[in-house]
Amino acid sequence: MPQLDEAGRNILFREARSHVPFADTPVTDAVLKAVWDLARLGPTSANCQPLRIVFVRSPEAKEKLRPALSAGNVDKTMAAPVTAIFAQDLEFYENLPRLFPQADARSWFVGNEAVIRATAFRNSTLQAAYFMLAARALGLACGPMSGFDNDKVDATFFPEGRIVSNFICTLGYPAGPTSHPRNPRLDFDEACRVE
């Protein structure tokens, strides 16, 4: 299988950061669609694809999001060109006859709340990570965060209850280097073992 060269690895990992500040350059619908078109190709269990995203971009939408943000995240979120609310559809299994036609996968989930929630959370998180890597591949910087009130976000953006928020992520084009150094990472021997 082909490998990314060092420049590609740098874009996705070594030089990529949770970014502040962003440039004033708008993030267009076409760019968001291009990121999605890459991110949606990543695998999920039984191709369940539970991720749903709301892109908070307009001043009105940002004001709706503001009350749910932790104090330390307000300024950077309001200043970002876009904030993605990464959420999970708890009725994702209704799409399985189309997305995974080789088995009756819908029946694996109907009525099994614990399996639905675990599968939706795990796979929507995985898809959100794909989305951030795709965004980086297309020149955007990302600022994922969990400093917000999920219940407030859900009441505002997903009042029907079928979709629930997971985490949020600011998106935009970087305005110069990030404002802080990278924090330490665990070494292989601290986090991994081979058996």
URZI-V173577 format. One record per residue. SS is DSSP state (H for helix, E for strand, C for the rest). PSI is psi in whole degrees, -180 to 180 (none if undefined). OMEGA is omega in whole degrees, 0 to 359 (none if undefined). Layout:
ss: [SS	SS]
psi: [PSI	PSI]
omega: [OMEGA	OMEGA]
This chain:
ss: [C	C	C	C	C	H	H	H	H	H	H	H	H	H	C	C	C	E	C	C	C	E	C	C	C	C	C	C	H	H	H	H	H	H	H	H	H	H	H	C	C	C	C	C	H	H	H	C	C	C	E	E	E	E	E	E	C	C	H	H	H	H	H	H	H	H	C	C	E	C	H	H	H	H	H	H	H	H	H	C	C	E	E	E	E	E	E	E	E	C	C	H	H	H	H	H	H	H	H	C	C	C	C	C	H	H	H	H	C	C	C	C	H	H	H	H	H	H	H	H	H	H	H	H	H	H	H	H	H	H	H	H	H	H	H	H	H	C	C	C	E	E	E	E	E	C	C	E	C	H	H	H	H	H	H	H	H	C	C	C	C	C	E	E	E	E	E	E	E	E	E	E	C	E	C	C	C	C	C	C	C	C	C	C	C	C	C	H	H	H	H	C	C	C	C]
psi: [139	156	149	144	178	-36	-42	-41	-38	-44	-44	-32	-63	-40	-11	142	161	116	137	132	171	153	165	-1	126	150	110	165	-38	-39	-46	-40	-40	-39	-47	-43	-28	-49	-35	-12	-14	149	147	161	129	30	39	-28	62	-7	133	143	134	125	111	109	-39	155	-37	-44	-39	-39	-32	-34	-32	-49	-19	-11	143	151	-41	-11	-4	-56	-46	-31	-43	-32	-18	144	-38	144	125	128	109	122	172	134	115	-1	29	-31	-18	-21	-6	-34	-30	-40	-25	67	-10	-5	166	66	-28	-40	-18	-21	-34	124	-2	82	-42	-43	-39	-52	-43	-43	-44	-45	-50	-49	-31	-36	-44	-45	-36	-37	-42	-42	-43	-39	-40	-40	-44	-40	-26	16	3	153	154	146	78	145	154	12	73	167	107	-41	-40	-42	-45	-42	-33	-46	-21	56	-18	-16	-11	-33	135	145	151	-70	172	162	120	147	141	-180	134	142	81	-171	156	159	1	154	158	135	160	155	152	142	164	-49	-20	-28	-14	156	151	128	none]
omega: [179	179	170	175	183	179	178	178	178	180	185	189	191	182	181	184	164	199	167	3	175	173	178	182	179	171	188	174	181	179	179	177	179	177	179	182	172	187	184	181	179	183	169	182	184	180	190	173	182	184	170	185	167	177	181	185	184	176	180	179	178	178	175	180	187	184	182	186	170	186	182	182	185	187	183	178	179	182	182	177	181	168	177	168	177	185	182	178	182	173	179	185	178	178	186	176	178	187	181	188	184	177	175	185	178	183	178	189	187	178	182	187	182	179	177	184	180	181	180	181	183	186	175	176	178	179	177	176	175	182	180	177	177	178	177	180	181	172	178	171	186	175	181	179	175	179	179	181	181	182	179	178	182	180	183	188	183	188	181	175	181	181	179	183	177	174	181	184	174	182	175	176	183	175	181	182	178	190	181	180	178	175	181	175	177	175	181	184	178	187	189	168	179	180	none]
